[in-house]
Amino acid sequence: MPVTQADIDLAHRLADAAGTAIRPYFRSAHGVELKADHSPVTRADREAEAVMRKLIEAERSGDGIVGEEYGIKDGVTARQWVLDPIDGTRSFTVGRAIFGTLIALVEDGWPVLGVIDQPIQRERWVGIAGRPTTFNGAPIRTRACPAVAGAILATTSPHLFADDDVPHYLGLVAAVSGGHARQGPVYGGDCYNYGLLASGHLDIVCESGLQLYDYAALVPVVEGAGGRMCDWNGDPLTATSAGHVLAIGDPARTDDVLEALHGTTEIHDR
Protein backbone atom coordinates (compact mmCIF):
# COMPACT_ATOMS: atom_id res chain seq x y z
CA MET A 1 0.00 0.00 0.00
CA PRO A 2 1.22 3.55 -0.64
CA VAL A 3 2.77 5.65 2.10
CA THR A 4 -0.02 7.67 3.69
CA GLN A 5 -0.01 10.99 5.48
CA ALA A 6 -0.74 9.06 8.66
CA ASP A 7 2.48 7.09 8.11
CA ILE A 8 4.43 10.30 7.64
CA ASP A 9 2.89 11.92 10.70
CA LEU A 10 3.74 8.86 12.79
CA ALA A 11 7.34 8.92 11.56
CA HIS A 12 7.64 12.56 12.64
CA ARG A 13 6.20 11.76 16.06
CA LEU A 14 8.64 8.88 16.44
CA ALA A 15 11.55 11.20 15.65
CA ASP A 16 10.22 13.85 18.04
CA ALA A 17 9.86 11.30 20.83
CA ALA A 18 13.34 9.88 20.26
CA GLY A 19 14.87 13.35 20.28
CA THR A 20 13.17 14.18 23.56
CA ALA A 21 14.67 11.02 25.07
CA ILE A 22 18.16 11.63 23.66
CA ARG A 23 18.81 15.33 24.29
CA PRO A 24 19.14 15.20 28.11
CA TYR A 25 22.00 12.67 27.79
CA PHE A 26 24.03 14.58 25.19
CA ARG A 27 27.34 15.73 26.70
CA SER A 28 26.02 14.43 30.01
CA ALA A 29 26.05 11.19 32.01
CA HIS A 30 24.87 8.67 29.40
CA GLY A 31 25.92 5.39 31.02
CA VAL A 32 27.83 3.96 28.06
CA GLU A 33 28.32 0.19 28.03
CA LEU A 34 29.79 -2.26 25.53
CA LYS A 35 27.52 -4.85 23.94
CA ALA A 36 28.57 -8.40 23.09
CA ASP A 37 29.90 -7.21 19.70
CA HIS A 38 31.93 -4.50 21.49
CA SER A 39 29.84 -1.68 20.05
CA PRO A 40 28.71 0.99 22.54
CA VAL A 41 25.19 1.49 23.85
CA THR A 42 23.88 4.16 26.19
CA ARG A 43 20.77 4.89 28.20
CA ALA A 44 19.81 7.30 25.42
CA ASP A 45 19.86 4.49 22.81
CA ARG A 46 17.66 2.26 24.93
CA GLU A 47 15.19 4.91 26.06
CA ALA A 48 14.80 6.37 22.57
CA GLU A 49 14.05 2.99 21.02
CA ALA A 50 11.70 2.05 23.86
CA VAL A 51 9.59 5.17 23.41
CA MET A 52 9.41 4.69 19.64
CA ARG A 53 8.36 1.05 20.00
CA LYS A 54 5.67 2.04 22.48
CA LEU A 55 4.18 4.51 19.99
CA ILE A 56 4.23 1.98 17.15
CA GLU A 57 2.66 -0.75 19.26
CA ALA A 58 -0.10 1.67 20.33
CA GLU A 59 -0.91 2.91 16.82
CA ARG A 60 0.23 0.12 14.46
CA SER A 61 0.00 -3.05 16.51
CA GLY A 62 -0.15 -5.23 13.39
CA ASP A 63 3.11 -3.94 11.92
CA GLY A 64 6.44 -5.56 12.66
CA ILE A 65 9.32 -3.77 14.35
CA VAL A 66 13.06 -4.20 13.82
CA GLY A 67 15.20 -2.29 16.29
CA GLU A 68 18.90 -2.28 17.04
CA GLU A 69 18.51 -2.46 20.80
CA TYR A 70 15.38 -4.58 21.35
CA GLY A 71 15.33 -6.83 18.32
CA ILE A 72 12.46 -8.04 16.15
CA LYS A 73 8.74 -8.02 16.85
CA ASP A 74 6.86 -9.97 14.20
CA GLY A 75 3.77 -8.40 12.71
CA VAL A 76 0.79 -9.58 10.71
CA THR A 77 1.11 -7.03 7.89
CA ALA A 78 3.69 -6.71 5.12
CA ARG A 79 5.13 -3.69 6.92
CA GLN A 80 8.00 -3.26 9.36
CA TRP A 81 9.15 -0.17 11.22
CA VAL A 82 12.94 -0.28 11.31
CA LEU A 83 14.59 1.73 14.10
CA ASP A 84 18.11 2.77 15.00
CA PRO A 85 17.72 5.16 17.94
CA ILE A 86 21.28 6.49 17.71
CA ASP A 87 23.21 5.70 14.55
CA GLY A 88 26.68 6.88 15.52
CA THR A 89 26.72 6.11 19.23
CA ARG A 90 30.49 6.65 19.37
CA SER A 91 30.02 10.21 18.13
CA PHE A 92 27.20 10.70 20.63
CA THR A 93 29.33 9.53 23.56
CA VAL A 94 32.10 12.03 22.78
CA GLY A 95 29.74 14.96 22.23
CA ARG A 96 29.84 15.15 18.42
CA ALA A 97 26.46 16.12 16.95
CA ILE A 98 26.89 14.07 13.79
CA PHE A 99 24.87 11.04 14.90
CA GLY A 100 21.23 10.54 14.01
CA THR A 101 18.03 8.68 14.74
CA LEU A 102 17.00 6.45 11.84
CA ILE A 103 13.36 5.53 11.23
CA ALA A 104 12.24 3.52 8.22
CA LEU A 105 9.03 1.96 7.01
CA VAL A 106 9.75 -1.18 4.98
CA GLU A 107 7.02 -2.86 2.97
CA ASP A 108 7.50 -6.33 1.46
CA GLY A 109 11.22 -5.87 2.08
CA TRP A 110 11.49 -2.50 0.30
CA PRO A 111 12.21 0.76 2.18
CA VAL A 112 9.39 3.19 1.31
CA LEU A 113 9.81 5.88 3.98
CA GLY A 114 12.94 7.07 5.76
CA VAL A 115 13.85 9.68 8.35
CA ILE A 116 17.31 10.84 9.39
CA ASP A 117 16.90 13.03 12.46
CA GLN A 118 19.74 14.92 14.16
CA PRO A 119 18.09 15.90 17.44
CA ILE A 120 20.76 18.28 18.76
CA GLN A 121 21.01 20.47 15.67
CA ARG A 122 17.29 19.97 14.95
CA GLU A 123 17.93 18.75 11.43
CA ARG A 124 15.59 16.29 9.77
CA TRP A 125 15.69 14.63 6.37
CA VAL A 126 12.53 12.84 5.23
CA GLY A 127 12.37 10.59 2.17
CA ILE A 128 9.22 8.97 0.79
CA ALA A 129 9.11 6.68 -2.23
CA GLY A 130 7.98 8.62 -5.27
CA ARG A 131 8.31 12.05 -3.63
CA PRO A 132 11.08 14.63 -3.29
CA THR A 133 13.19 14.40 -0.16
CA THR A 134 12.91 17.29 2.27
CA PHE A 135 15.33 18.81 4.77
CA ASN A 136 13.50 20.59 7.57
CA GLY A 137 10.47 20.72 5.29
CA ALA A 138 12.16 22.12 2.16
CA PRO A 139 12.89 20.00 -0.96
CA ILE A 140 16.57 19.19 -1.59
CA ARG A 141 18.65 17.70 -4.39
CA THR A 142 21.96 15.94 -4.70
CA ARG A 143 24.61 17.67 -6.78
CA ALA A 144 26.09 16.87 -10.17
CA CYS A 145 29.47 15.12 -10.17
CA PRO A 146 31.33 15.41 -13.48
CA ALA A 147 33.90 12.68 -12.70
CA VAL A 148 34.87 10.24 -9.97
CA ALA A 149 38.32 11.86 -9.80
CA GLY A 150 37.86 14.76 -7.42
CA ALA A 151 34.57 13.48 -6.00
CA ILE A 152 34.12 13.85 -2.25
CA LEU A 153 33.96 10.38 -0.69
CA ALA A 154 32.90 9.73 2.89
CA THR A 155 32.85 6.71 5.17
CA THR A 156 32.48 6.37 8.91
CA SER A 157 35.80 4.58 9.47
CA PRO A 158 38.11 2.41 7.35
CA HIS A 159 38.60 0.23 10.44
CA LEU A 160 35.00 -0.99 10.10
CA PHE A 161 35.64 -2.74 6.78
CA ALA A 162 36.22 -6.50 6.78
CA ASP A 163 39.68 -7.45 5.57
CA ASP A 164 38.50 -8.68 2.18
CA ASP A 165 36.51 -5.47 1.62
CA VAL A 166 39.51 -3.20 2.18
CA PRO A 167 41.09 -3.61 -1.30
CA HIS A 168 37.79 -2.67 -2.94
CA TYR A 169 37.42 0.40 -0.74
CA LEU A 170 41.03 1.46 -1.39
CA GLY A 171 40.41 1.15 -5.12
CA LEU A 172 37.60 3.67 -4.77
CA VAL A 173 39.82 5.93 -2.63
CA ALA A 174 42.47 5.87 -5.35
CA ALA A 175 39.90 6.72 -8.02
CA VAL A 176 38.50 9.75 -6.19
CA SER A 177 41.91 11.04 -5.08
CA GLY A 178 43.44 10.83 -8.54
CA GLY A 179 46.83 10.31 -6.91
CA HIS A 180 46.49 13.39 -4.71
CA ALA A 181 46.39 12.62 -0.98
CA ARG A 182 44.62 15.88 -0.24
CA GLN A 183 41.60 14.51 -2.11
CA GLY A 184 41.25 11.65 0.38
CA PRO A 185 38.00 10.64 2.07
CA VAL A 186 36.01 12.38 4.78
CA TYR A 187 35.87 10.19 7.90
CA GLY A 188 33.22 10.02 10.61
CA GLY A 189 29.55 10.82 10.23
CA ASP A 190 27.56 7.55 10.13
CA CYS A 191 24.04 8.33 8.85
CA TYR A 192 24.77 12.08 8.84
CA ASN A 193 26.91 11.59 5.73
CA TYR A 194 23.88 10.37 3.78
CA GLY A 195 21.91 13.45 4.76
CA LEU A 196 24.80 15.63 3.61
CA LEU A 197 24.95 13.73 0.31
CA ALA A 198 21.19 14.19 -0.18
CA SER A 199 21.66 17.91 0.47
CA GLY A 200 24.41 18.19 -2.15
CA HIS A 201 27.50 18.45 0.07
CA LEU A 202 29.06 15.02 -0.57
CA ASP A 203 29.28 12.87 -3.70
CA ILE A 204 29.79 9.26 -2.53
CA VAL A 205 29.37 7.32 0.70
CA CYS A 206 30.80 3.79 0.87
CA GLU A 207 30.35 1.36 3.76
CA SER A 208 30.09 -2.34 4.49
CA GLY A 209 28.89 -4.52 7.34
CA LEU A 210 25.69 -2.54 7.82
CA GLN A 211 22.48 -4.02 9.21
CA LEU A 212 18.96 -3.30 7.97
CA TYR A 213 18.43 -0.73 10.72
CA ASP A 214 21.61 1.06 9.55
CA TYR A 215 20.57 1.54 5.93
CA ALA A 216 16.80 1.17 5.44
CA ALA A 217 15.99 4.80 6.26
CA LEU A 218 18.78 6.07 4.03
CA VAL A 219 17.37 4.62 0.82
CA PRO A 220 14.25 6.85 0.44
CA VAL A 221 16.19 9.91 1.64
CA VAL A 222 18.99 9.61 -0.92
CA GLU A 223 16.86 8.40 -3.81
CA GLY A 224 14.16 11.02 -3.25
CA ALA A 225 16.89 13.67 -3.55
CA GLY A 226 17.96 12.30 -6.93
CA GLY A 227 20.78 10.02 -5.79
CA ARG A 228 21.34 6.28 -6.06
CA MET A 229 21.49 3.73 -3.23
CA CYS A 230 22.77 0.26 -4.06
CA ASP A 231 25.07 -2.50 -2.89
CA TRP A 232 28.63 -2.89 -4.14
CA ASN A 233 27.36 -4.84 -7.15
CA GLY A 234 24.89 -2.13 -8.13
CA ASP A 235 21.81 -4.00 -6.91
CA PRO A 236 19.00 -2.22 -5.01
CA LEU A 237 19.06 -2.33 -1.21
CA THR A 238 16.30 -4.40 0.37
CA ALA A 239 15.69 -6.15 3.67
CA THR A 240 17.79 -9.09 2.45
CA SER A 241 20.86 -7.10 1.32
CA ALA A 242 24.18 -8.17 2.81
CA GLY A 243 25.26 -4.76 4.11
CA HIS A 244 27.62 -3.48 1.39
CA VAL A 245 26.21 0.02 0.89
CA LEU A 246 26.88 2.75 -1.65
CA ALA A 247 25.25 6.15 -1.87
CA ILE A 248 26.01 8.02 -5.08
CA GLY A 249 24.78 11.59 -5.40
CA ASP A 250 24.97 11.68 -9.21
CA PRO A 251 23.62 8.38 -10.64
CA ALA A 252 25.61 9.04 -13.83
CA ARG A 253 28.73 8.11 -11.85
CA THR A 254 27.41 4.71 -10.76
CA ASP A 255 29.31 2.63 -13.33
CA ASP A 256 32.52 4.52 -12.60
CA VAL A 257 32.17 3.93 -8.86
CA LEU A 258 31.43 0.24 -9.34
CA GLU A 259 34.40 -0.13 -11.69
CA ALA A 260 36.69 1.50 -9.11
CA LEU A 261 35.36 -0.80 -6.38
CA HIS A 262 35.63 -3.98 -8.39
CA GLY A 263 39.08 -3.51 -9.88
CA THR A 264 40.28 -7.00 -10.78
CA THR A 265 38.68 -8.82 -7.86
CA GLU A 266 35.14 -10.00 -7.34
CA ILE A 267 32.93 -8.83 -4.50
CA HIS A 268 31.10 -11.60 -2.67
CA ASP A 269 28.11 -10.93 -0.42
CA ARG A 270 28.35 -12.85 2.81
Beta strands, then each sheet from edge to edge (+ up, - down):
strand 1: 33-34
strand 2: 40-41
strand 3: 64-67
strand 4: 71-73
strand 5: 79-87
strand 6: 100-107
strand 7: 110-118
strand 8: 123-128
strand 9: 134-135
strand 10: 138-139
strand 11: 153-155
strand 12: 186-187
strand 13: 204-207
strand 14: 228-230
strand 15: 245-248
sheet 1: 1+ 2-
sheet 2: 4+ 3- 5- 6+ 7- 8+ 9- 10+
sheet 3: 12+ 11+ 13+ 15- 14+
end
